Each structure stands twice: as C-alpha cells, then as structure tokens.
Amino acid sequence: QVQLVESGGGLVQAGGSLRLSCAASGRTFSSYAMGWFRQAPGKEREFVARISWSTGWSASNTYYADSVKGRFTISRDNAKNTVYLQMNSLKPEDTAVYYCAADVIGSYYRSSAREYSYWGQGTQVTVSS
C-alpha cells in the first residue's frame, strides 16, 4: 500500500510559478512510475506529466501533456520519497485540483488515470488573470 500526500498548491497570478510536492510512504517508491493529473470543475481528470521508475543506472524518462510541455517539469527524489511538479508561466486555464498518482508499472508511457493504482487527496491550484 502506498499513501500519497500533495502540497504546494495555492493562488498565483498568470505568468507566475508554483512547485507541487508529493510525499509517498513505502519502501518501493523508486520502483513506481509517478504521475500528475489535474481536474478542473466540470471536466474530466486529465494527464499532466509522468516520470518513470529509477533504475539506478539510467535517468528516469519524463512525459508531458502537450498543454504543459515546456512550462512544467516533473522530477523525483527517491531519497526523500518525493515527486515534484515545477509549474512555470502559469495560465488561468491551468486552474484545477492537481493529483499525484503512483503506477506499479514503472516504465513505459501510461497516461490513463485508470492505470494508476494509488492517488493523493489533491491540492488546489488557482491562476488569476
């Protein structure tokens, strides 16, 4: 069982930055792929970014939704059991609840929410124009 706790959300003006953190419990964190999703009011939950597992001898692979590519960066620190989402050049359309998720399949590119086994409670990000 993995427990995930997000933090770092808040209110920011358009063009600003935020860094979300997701702290995970458990000793197998490095074997999971980690993802960030978001859900705006009245919309379905959508994929934002994914980082593959850490093998120890190669860098993790990262994947992004087209809407955030070049503005958001996902990273992980296995020593701290934490995954991050650095969000720059924020836009009002980035406003949503952001969720951290863990996928027991550590490699490959998987962007469907149904494929992720564990979820955090979410953190609100609001971008004002």
N, C-alpha and C positions, 0 to 999 in steps of 0.2 A: 504494500500500500504506500502511496506517495501523497503527501499533503503539500499543497502549493499556496503561498501567500504573496499576493501582489502588493506593491506600494509605489508611491511616487506620482500618482495622478494629481490633477488639480486644474486650476483655471489659468490660462495663459493667453496672451494676445496673439493674433495672427503674425506669423514670422518668428515667433519665439520657439523655445526648446523645452523639452521635458525628458527626464530619464526615468523609465519604469524599471522596477526591480521585481524579481520573483524568486523567493526563497523556497527551496524544496527540502523536504525531510527525506530520510532514507540514505542508504549507503551505496545505491546503484545509480546515482544521479548521472554519472558520466556515460552510462550505457544507454540513456534515453535521448531521443531527439526532443527538443523543446520548441514550442511554437507560441506565437502571439496571435490572438484573434481579437476582433472588435465587433461590437453590436450597437448600432445607433437605434434610437426609438423608431419602432415601426418597420425595422429592417431585419433581415436575417443576419446571423453571425457570419462574419467573413474573415478569411485568412489574411494575415498581415505579413508574418515572417516566420521562418523556421531555421533552426540550427541543428545540424546532425550531431550524433554522438561524438565523443572524443576518444580516439583510438590510442592516443599517447604518442604515436609516431607520425601522425599526419594531422593537419589542421582540419577543423570542422568545416563542413560545407554550409553555406547560407543561401537562403532563397527568400524572395520578396514578392509581394503583390506589385503589379505594375503601378498602382496608385501611390505607393510609398517608396519605390525604388529611387535611390539617390538622395533621399531625405531621412530615411530611418536606417538604423544599424542594429542588428541583433548580435549579441555576444554572450559568452558564458564563462564563468569562473568555477571550475569543478572543485577547487579547494574550499570555496565558500558555498557550494551547492546553490549557486545563484545564476539566473539568466537575466540579461538586461535588454531593454529596448531604448536606444537613444533616438529621440524624435526631434528633428530639426526642421526649420522652415514650416512650422505647423500652419495648417489651413483650417478654416471653420468646418469644412467637411470631414476633418479628422475627429471631430467631436463624437465620442462614443464611450461605452464601457469597454475597457480593454481587459482581456482574459489571458492568463498564462495557461499552457497545457503541456502535458507530457505524453509522448508516444513511445511505447515499448519497442517499436520497430525503430531502431536508432539511425538507420541510414535511409537512403532514397529520398525522393521528394514526395511528400504527402501533404495535401492542403485541405482535405475534407475534415471538418470538425468531428465527424463520426469515427475517424481513425485514431483519435486521441483518447487515451484511457483515463487521464486524470486532469482535473480542472481546478483553478483557483476561484475565488469568490468574485473577482473583478475589481477594477479600480476606474473611477470616472475621470475622463479627460475632456475638458471643455475648452474650446478655442474660440475666442471672441473676435469679431471682425472690427 
